Amino acid sequence: MSDTPDSAVRTYIEQHRTAFLDDLAAWLRIPSVSAQPEHAGDVRRSAEWLSAELGRTGFPVTEIWDTPGAPAVFAEWPSGEPDAPTVLVYGHHDVQPAAREDGWDTEPFEPVIRDGRLYGRGAADDKGQVFFHTLGVRAHLALTGRTAPAVNLKLLIEGEEESGSPHFRALVEERADRLAADAVIVSDTGMWSETTPTVCTGMRGLAECEIELHGPEQDIHSGSFGGAVPNPATAVARLVAALHDADGRIAIPGFYDGVTELTDAERALFAELPFDEATWLRTAKSRAASGETGYSTLERVWARPTAEVNGIGGGYQGAGSKTIIPSSALVKISFRLVAGQDPDHIQQTVRAWAEEQVPAGIRHRITFSPATRPCLTPLDHPALRAVARAMGRAFGKKILFTREGGSGPAADLQDVLGAPVLFLGISVPSDGWHAPDEKVELDLLFKGVETTAHLWGELAAALR
């Protein structure tokens, strides 16, 4: 662990602030939009730029890893100490589409600084949060007198996260030996707010399916046949109604098998957060909170599994009436999964449940999309405590804990590499990920730099 006073870390960072921001702006000017084929060359140019920059930072190994889609960047900097733990940092260098006519005040790929904020696509999601590691590791070295990090440091910066990471798991499996680590740091996340620094401890998984119901071979007259043959639109409505019980619990037998329940300590930590439900509802554009009985809103969003109807349809949808029994209907359902749930088991339970719900005379087909596993880091894990200590030194205040209700590729790293995943991000909700005028708060960006300057020493001590 570094003996350098924290003030000296801040001085070093301030001395390199202008050059750091100039370099980040150069990267942000590359429109690495993975979802748009016309930007495929820009995504590769972004990977090449980052690979070269990591080399200039001091990483002795930098490589571009091709996939069937967009390239990823890998870098490695061995500690040189035989007992040093290995830490892998994950982020992504691709960005969401953006155009001035979407509502941006300035050109999205011409970054500008206004009022202590850096505006530009990727400023927060995720180039800014990847890039703070470059100055952070240099500060770590300069202020400890080391010539290599206190840990064996690896980076994997993906190029397709904004397109759903279609090739990421295969890449991790193929390169698992090169990616092996004792802990994974994910810097593609955020904090509760500007004044409440937090560390995320987990993300939910995701399983999605489409259920198609087929009745008559074609639409038929509801007067001639109604009441005498099964109606697939009625059947799909009953299936949806059977998803939950009166207490908001998912009514699929076996769905909760293996769920890791919230502990009293975790519930107490969630309760420490300055959560205002009325404000949250305004953000959600909703009028009332709802969900599983016995859990708070944050507990429902972060730590409980869900089943949500994403779309439902069948029969005539045009103006006026058309008195038919439709030949088909469908429903799209997504299941958010929590620690302890297995996506394969969820598929089995949903298939068995749907079989029971569908009446005789209705054919059905269920199609599942590729699933994402949940991930959770125990609160008492030494690596998590190290992240919180490093962040506490940077922010000068107590670090609280959150979870993330969404899903991402971090679970693939945990699943394939068998290493705990820790989340380190400094973005805040107002940064506008995926929206016009995306920005990052510069004060927080440099708190991220400061955190990583302390982090490698903290993790070296915690993981030995």
Wavefront OBJ file of the C-alpha trace (Angstrom):
o trace
v 0.000 0.000 0.000
v 1.294 3.466 -0.829
v 2.791 5.614 1.913
v 2.362 8.731 -0.204
v 0.075 11.367 1.317
v -3.211 11.654 -0.531
v -2.550 15.353 -1.141
v 0.528 14.456 -3.199
v -1.638 12.231 -5.384
v -3.981 15.147 -6.040
v -1.040 17.427 -6.858
v 0.299 14.952 -9.400
v -3.100 14.593 -11.030
v -3.578 18.372 -11.226
v -0.196 18.754 -12.929
v -1.296 16.361 -15.664
v -4.913 17.485 -15.915
v -4.681 19.497 -19.154
v -2.796 16.850 -21.126
v -5.170 14.154 -19.885
v -8.233 16.089 -21.056
v -6.632 16.871 -24.420
v -5.952 13.171 -24.994
v -9.444 12.156 -23.909
v -10.955 14.730 -26.268
v -8.942 13.267 -29.137
v -10.423 9.842 -28.418
v -13.946 11.224 -28.099
v -13.656 12.716 -31.590
v -13.558 9.210 -33.060
v -17.234 8.235 -33.742
v -16.877 4.595 -32.718
v -20.561 3.694 -33.137
v -20.644 -0.099 -33.216
v -24.339 -0.299 -34.140
v -23.877 1.488 -37.472
v -21.986 -0.425 -40.207
v -20.752 2.806 -41.772
v -18.728 3.436 -38.600
v -16.970 0.061 -38.568
v -13.757 1.758 -39.644
v -14.112 4.296 -36.836
v -14.552 1.534 -34.254
v -11.304 -0.022 -35.454
v -9.616 3.381 -35.437
v -10.779 3.824 -31.837
v -9.260 0.472 -30.883
v -5.981 1.380 -32.588
v -5.901 4.773 -30.856
v -6.474 3.210 -27.437
v -3.904 0.475 -28.016
v -1.282 3.074 -28.912
v -2.234 5.276 -25.940
v -1.939 2.377 -23.509
v 1.513 1.724 -24.933
v 2.442 5.356 -24.280
v 1.062 5.007 -20.750
v 3.594 2.249 -20.125
v 1.806 -1.047 -20.746
v 4.460 -3.331 -22.266
v 1.802 -5.485 -23.943
v -1.014 -3.990 -26.009
v -2.982 -6.008 -28.544
v -6.063 -5.633 -30.709
v -8.236 -8.724 -30.505
v -10.443 -9.224 -33.531
v -13.900 -10.775 -33.248
v -16.505 -11.572 -35.936
v -17.740 -8.056 -35.153
v -15.808 -5.103 -33.718
v -12.308 -5.362 -32.214
v -11.457 -5.351 -28.517
v -8.272 -4.009 -26.942
v -6.166 -6.014 -24.503
v -3.271 -4.656 -22.458
v -1.091 -6.194 -19.776
v 1.452 -4.805 -17.311
v 3.049 -7.452 -15.045
v 3.922 -6.354 -11.537
v 7.237 -8.163 -11.456
v 6.510 -9.479 -7.968
v 5.990 -13.268 -7.824
v 3.154 -13.108 -5.294
v 1.321 -10.106 -6.777
v -2.382 -10.696 -7.475
v -3.790 -10.170 -10.954
v -6.551 -7.657 -11.658
v -8.466 -7.298 -14.930
v -10.173 -3.989 -15.830
v -13.193 -4.160 -18.157
v -14.729 -1.317 -20.162
v -15.780 -0.575 -23.733
v -14.665 1.847 -26.420
v -17.742 1.792 -28.654
v -20.475 4.394 -28.205
v -24.138 4.972 -28.947
v -25.246 6.681 -32.171
v -25.409 10.466 -31.930
v -26.236 13.356 -34.255
v -26.715 17.090 -33.718
v -30.332 16.866 -34.865
v -31.099 14.471 -31.993
v -31.147 17.488 -29.698
v -27.477 18.098 -28.926
v -26.463 21.681 -28.141
v -23.088 21.040 -29.796
v -21.667 18.470 -32.191
v -21.626 15.126 -30.308
v -18.178 14.162 -31.591
v -16.607 17.585 -30.998
v -16.147 17.518 -27.208
v -16.447 20.792 -25.325
v -15.969 21.820 -21.700
v -18.645 24.015 -20.113
v -19.234 24.776 -16.437
v -16.895 22.062 -15.188
v -18.357 19.380 -17.453
v -17.013 17.626 -20.515
v -19.719 17.137 -23.151
v -19.441 14.579 -25.935
v -20.631 11.119 -26.888
v -18.691 8.619 -24.782
v -17.601 11.177 -22.166
v -19.190 9.045 -19.442
v -20.230 5.884 -21.293
v -17.584 4.626 -21.446
v -14.464 6.300 -22.804
v -14.071 8.726 -19.914
v -14.335 5.941 -17.351
v -11.887 3.751 -19.254
v -9.436 6.578 -19.752
v -9.158 7.604 -16.103
v -7.234 4.368 -15.557
v -4.361 5.658 -17.709
v -3.579 8.669 -15.525
v -4.447 6.709 -12.398
v -1.800 4.053 -12.983
v 0.797 6.710 -13.838
v 0.012 8.505 -10.580
v 0.275 5.199 -8.735
v 3.765 4.632 -10.164
v 5.076 8.165 -9.821
v 4.036 8.516 -6.230
v 5.133 5.105 -4.984
v 8.436 5.022 -6.833
v 7.455 1.770 -8.519
v 8.355 0.915 -12.115
v 5.357 -1.434 -12.492
v 1.951 -1.599 -10.805
v 1.519 -3.258 -7.399
v -0.723 -5.831 -9.143
v -0.432 -7.676 -12.428
v -2.671 -5.291 -14.329
v -4.722 -6.307 -17.377
v -7.282 -4.365 -19.418
v -9.984 -5.713 -21.730
v -11.811 -2.927 -23.525
v -14.663 -4.252 -25.645
v -15.834 -2.841 -28.984
v -19.436 -4.102 -29.116
v -21.015 -3.394 -25.727
v -23.451 -0.867 -27.186
v -24.548 -3.520 -29.692
v -25.335 -6.125 -27.049
v -21.871 -7.738 -26.779
v -22.795 -10.503 -29.263
v -19.271 -11.950 -29.437
v -18.004 -11.088 -25.968
v -18.546 -14.362 -24.136
v -16.944 -16.343 -26.955
v -13.959 -13.986 -26.847
v -13.591 -14.409 -23.082
v -13.836 -18.193 -23.384
v -11.290 -18.290 -26.213
v -8.825 -16.042 -24.353
v -9.550 -17.218 -20.807
v -5.896 -18.099 -20.162
v -4.751 -14.581 -21.073
v -7.567 -13.003 -19.054
v -7.148 -15.065 -15.890
v -7.394 -12.819 -12.835
v -7.996 -12.780 -9.091
v -10.498 -9.920 -9.428
v -12.256 -7.982 -12.168
v -12.843 -4.214 -12.041
v -15.741 -3.029 -14.206
v -15.565 0.692 -15.000
v -18.831 0.936 -16.920
v -21.129 1.977 -14.121
v -21.949 4.920 -11.897
v -22.606 6.369 -8.467
v -25.768 7.342 -6.651
v -25.155 11.103 -7.022
v -22.524 13.844 -7.071
v -22.635 14.085 -3.275
v -23.169 10.400 -2.430
v -20.295 8.260 -3.726
v -21.205 4.601 -3.941
v -19.874 1.248 -5.079
v -22.144 -1.133 -6.964
v -22.030 -4.707 -5.677
v -24.013 -6.563 -8.311
v -26.092 -6.646 -11.469
v -29.152 -8.668 -12.329
v -29.144 -11.205 -15.109
v -31.581 -11.365 -18.000
v -33.602 -14.030 -19.780
v -35.980 -13.059 -22.592
v -38.556 -15.089 -24.466
v -41.316 -14.798 -27.009
v -44.359 -17.065 -26.671
v -46.439 -17.569 -29.805
v -49.929 -19.097 -29.595
v -51.719 -20.490 -32.647
v -55.378 -21.477 -32.826
v -57.416 -21.632 -36.046
v -55.474 -21.932 -39.283
v -56.793 -18.472 -40.191
v -58.895 -15.708 -38.648
v -62.479 -16.943 -38.374
v -65.920 -15.385 -37.795
v -66.611 -14.788 -34.097
v -70.365 -15.205 -34.622
v -70.170 -18.525 -36.398
v -67.410 -20.026 -34.209
v -67.099 -17.865 -31.081
v -67.615 -19.711 -27.812
v -66.938 -23.054 -29.457
v -63.223 -22.982 -30.320
v -60.253 -21.738 -28.274
v -59.191 -18.130 -28.864
v -55.389 -17.565 -28.826
v -55.810 -13.890 -27.855
v -57.829 -14.918 -24.815
v -55.264 -17.608 -24.032
v -52.366 -15.152 -24.147
v -54.237 -12.743 -21.867
v -54.815 -15.535 -19.337
v -51.179 -16.584 -19.578
v -50.041 -13.045 -18.792
v -52.520 -12.762 -15.939
v -51.072 -15.957 -14.448
v -47.513 -14.571 -14.308
v -47.921 -13.041 -10.829
v -49.889 -13.782 -7.710
v -51.813 -11.246 -5.626
v -48.631 -10.274 -3.726
v -46.676 -9.472 -6.879
v -44.583 -12.658 -6.711
v -43.841 -14.543 -9.907
v -46.175 -17.531 -9.925
v -44.051 -19.840 -12.072
v -43.264 -22.973 -10.025
v -39.547 -23.269 -9.319
v -38.759 -19.729 -10.473
v -37.248 -18.690 -7.113
v -35.101 -21.795 -6.748
v -31.620 -20.795 -5.558
v -32.354 -17.087 -5.098
v -29.802 -15.415 -2.815
v -31.964 -13.541 -0.326
v -31.135 -10.072 0.902
v -29.449 -10.002 4.286
v -30.472 -7.626 7.046
v -27.113 -5.882 6.620
v -27.725 -5.269 2.916
v -31.216 -3.966 3.541
v -29.816 -1.593 6.157
v -27.193 -0.337 3.705
v -29.816 0.284 1.020
v -31.860 2.212 3.579
v -28.908 4.564 4.206
v -29.151 5.947 0.677
v -30.965 9.286 0.299
v -33.800 7.794 -1.755
v -36.890 9.896 -2.424
v -39.641 7.815 -3.980
v -41.593 10.800 -5.319
v -38.524 12.014 -7.223
v -37.839 8.487 -8.444
v -41.407 8.172 -9.732
v -41.059 11.405 -11.669
v -37.923 10.005 -13.303
v -39.852 6.805 -14.073
v -42.701 8.872 -15.579
v -45.041 6.852 -13.355
v -47.728 7.603 -10.797
v -47.266 4.860 -8.193
v -44.739 2.282 -7.065
v -45.673 -1.359 -7.416
v -44.150 -4.805 -7.089
v -43.481 -7.692 -4.779
v -44.988 -7.277 -1.322
v -42.517 -6.988 1.544
v -39.738 -5.192 -0.324
v -38.824 -1.540 -0.773
v -38.579 0.024 -4.214
v -34.778 -0.163 -4.265
v -34.851 -3.768 -3.081
v -37.301 -4.656 -5.858
v -35.177 -3.004 -8.544
v -31.781 -4.228 -7.370
v -32.187 -7.524 -5.561
v -35.423 -9.249 -6.584
v -36.180 -11.170 -9.778
v -38.881 -9.854 -12.071
v -41.116 -10.905 -14.942
v -42.185 -8.063 -17.225
v -44.421 -8.136 -20.268
v -42.536 -6.190 -22.951
v -45.144 -6.575 -25.651
v -48.416 -8.375 -26.324
v -50.501 -8.690 -29.443
v -52.962 -10.689 -31.471
v -55.950 -10.185 -33.669
v -57.299 -7.034 -35.274
v -55.514 -3.789 -34.327
v -56.987 -1.320 -36.824
v -59.707 1.308 -36.497
v -63.246 0.158 -35.851
v -64.228 -3.440 -35.290
v -63.547 -6.727 -36.982
v -65.456 -9.558 -35.393
v -62.979 -12.413 -35.585
v -61.302 -15.089 -33.565
v -57.663 -14.434 -34.469
v -55.496 -17.245 -35.683
v -52.556 -16.267 -33.461
v -51.309 -14.140 -30.597
v -47.966 -13.561 -28.906
v -46.328 -12.112 -25.839
v -42.736 -11.009 -25.217
v -41.530 -11.420 -21.629
v -38.236 -10.503 -19.972
v -37.068 -11.984 -16.682
v -34.484 -10.134 -14.573
v -32.551 -12.647 -12.516
v -30.667 -12.274 -9.241
v -27.718 -14.069 -7.708
v -28.345 -17.791 -7.302
v -30.665 -18.106 -10.303
v -29.547 -20.159 -13.293
v -30.824 -19.029 -16.723
v -31.042 -22.625 -17.989
v -33.237 -23.558 -15.036
v -35.395 -20.488 -15.646
v -35.953 -21.541 -19.242
v -37.045 -24.988 -18.097
v -39.481 -23.628 -15.515
v -40.991 -21.119 -17.948
v -41.466 -23.775 -20.622
v -43.152 -26.145 -18.174
v -45.358 -23.365 -16.807
v -46.443 -22.210 -20.277
v -47.308 -25.793 -21.226
v -49.713 -25.878 -18.280
v -51.293 -22.536 -19.157
v -52.036 -23.204 -22.814
v -55.485 -24.778 -23.355
v -56.200 -27.736 -25.586
v -56.508 -26.786 -29.227
v -53.836 -24.070 -29.003
v -50.355 -24.753 -30.329
v -47.512 -22.788 -28.788
v -43.851 -22.095 -29.413
v -41.388 -20.475 -26.979
v -38.189 -18.863 -28.251
v -35.519 -17.692 -25.808
v -32.784 -15.184 -26.606
v -29.237 -15.704 -25.258
v -29.272 -15.101 -21.502
v -27.107 -12.962 -19.239
v -26.178 -14.319 -15.826
v -26.484 -12.260 -12.651
v -23.409 -11.329 -10.643
v -22.992 -10.333 -6.999
v -19.970 -9.533 -4.848
v -20.420 -10.324 -1.130
v -20.145 -7.272 1.097
v -17.384 -8.873 3.143
v -15.161 -9.711 0.156
v -11.661 -8.252 0.711
v -11.484 -6.914 -2.854
v -14.739 -5.005 -2.392
v -13.450 -3.508 0.834
v -10.274 -2.463 -1.013
v -12.310 -0.656 -3.701
v -14.341 1.131 -1.025
v -11.166 2.179 0.839
v -9.555 3.559 -2.332
v -12.708 5.438 -3.241
v -13.085 6.737 0.318
v -9.561 8.161 0.194
v -10.387 9.975 -3.050
v -13.766 11.354 -1.968
v -12.942 11.908 1.677
v -16.229 10.474 2.896
v -18.001 7.238 3.676
v -18.727 5.076 0.650
v -22.191 3.537 0.468
v -23.291 0.515 -1.566
v -25.810 -0.026 -4.336
v -26.703 -2.650 -6.881
v -27.661 -2.253 -10.524
v -31.080 -3.300 -11.762
v -29.976 -3.777 -15.334
v -27.755 -6.384 -16.935
v -24.438 -6.432 -18.754
v -21.489 -8.536 -19.885
v -19.744 -8.356 -16.484
v -21.425 -11.620 -15.516
v -19.642 -13.397 -18.391
v -16.304 -12.411 -16.876
v -17.354 -13.721 -13.475
v -18.782 -16.897 -14.953
v -15.909 -17.805 -17.286
v -12.964 -16.556 -15.226
v -14.329 -17.518 -11.815
v -13.209 -14.177 -10.377
v -15.228 -11.703 -8.299
v -16.480 -8.654 -10.182
v -16.095 -5.224 -8.576
v -17.710 -2.113 -10.003
v -15.824 1.177 -10.033
v -17.562 4.073 -11.746
v -17.899 7.805 -11.160
v -20.747 8.621 -13.542
v -23.971 10.088 -12.135
v -27.576 9.870 -13.396
v -27.486 13.384 -14.880
v -24.672 12.395 -17.260
v -27.236 11.353 -19.863
v -25.952 8.021 -21.083
v -27.347 7.301 -24.580
v -29.025 10.739 -24.599
v -28.266 14.099 -26.240
v -25.635 16.217 -24.466
v -23.966 13.280 -22.717
v -21.382 14.648 -20.280
v -19.106 13.779 -17.406
v -18.500 15.915 -14.328
v -14.800 16.798 -14.407
v -14.453 16.838 -10.628
v -15.809 13.296 -10.498
v -13.711 12.168 -13.457
v -10.572 13.158 -11.571
v -11.894 11.488 -8.419
v -11.900 8.349 -10.568
v -8.267 8.967 -11.455
v -7.447 9.475 -7.782
v -9.299 6.317 -6.774
v -7.294 4.185 -9.188
v -4.050 5.777 -8.018
v -4.806 4.227 -4.611
v -6.588 1.120 -5.840
v -3.719 -1.047 -7.008
v -1.901 -0.832 -3.684
v -5.116 -1.516 -1.782
v -5.900 -4.575 -3.904
v -2.324 -5.866 -3.708
v -2.615 -5.915 0.069
v -6.171 -7.277 0.177
v -5.729 -10.158 -2.269
v -2.409 -11.577 -1.047
l 1 2 3 4 5 6 7 8 9 10 11 12 13 14 15 16 17 18 19 20 21 22 23 24 25 26 27 28 29 30 31 32 33 34 35 36 37 38 39 40 41 42 43 44 45 46 47 48 49 50 51 52 53 54 55 56 57 58 59 60 61 62 63 64 65 66 67 68 69 70 71 72 73 74 75 76 77 78 79 80 81 82 83 84 85 86 87 88 89 90 91 92 93 94 95 96 97 98 99 100 101 102 103 104 105 106 107 108 109 110 111 112 113 114 115 116 117 118 119 120 121 122 123 124 125 126 127 128 129 130 131 132 133 134 135 136 137 138 139 140 141 142 143 144 145 146 147 148 149 150 151 152 153 154 155 156 157 158 159 160 161 162 163 164 165 166 167 168 169 170 171 172 173 174 175 176 177 178 179 180 181 182 183 184 185 186 187 188 189 190 191 192 193 194 195 196 197 198 199 200 201 202 203 204 205 206 207 208 209 210 211 212 213 214 215 216 217 218 219 220 221 222 223 224 225 226 227 228 229 230 231 232 233 234 235 236 237 238 239 240 241 242 243 244 245 246 247 248 249 250 251 252 253 254 255 256 257 258 259 260 261 262 263 264 265 266 267 268 269 270 271 272 273 274 275 276 277 278 279 280 281 282 283 284 285 286 287 288 289 290 291 292 293 294 295 296 297 298 299 300 301 302 303 304 305 306 307 308 309 310 311 312 313 314 315 316 317 318 319 320 321 322 323 324 325 326 327 328 329 330 331 332 333 334 335 336 337 338 339 340 341 342 343 344 345 346 347 348 349 350 351 352 353 354 355 356 357 358 359 360 361 362 363 364 365 366 367 368 369 370 371 372 373 374 375 376 377 378 379 380 381 382 383 384 385 386 387 388 389 390 391 392 393 394 395 396 397 398 399 400 401 402 403 404 405 406 407 408 409 410 411 412 413 414 415 416 417 418 419 420 421 422 423 424 425 426 427 428 429 430 431 432 433 434 435 436 437 438 439 440 441 442 443 444 445 446 447 448 449 450 451 452 453 454 455 456 457 458 459 460 461 462 463 464
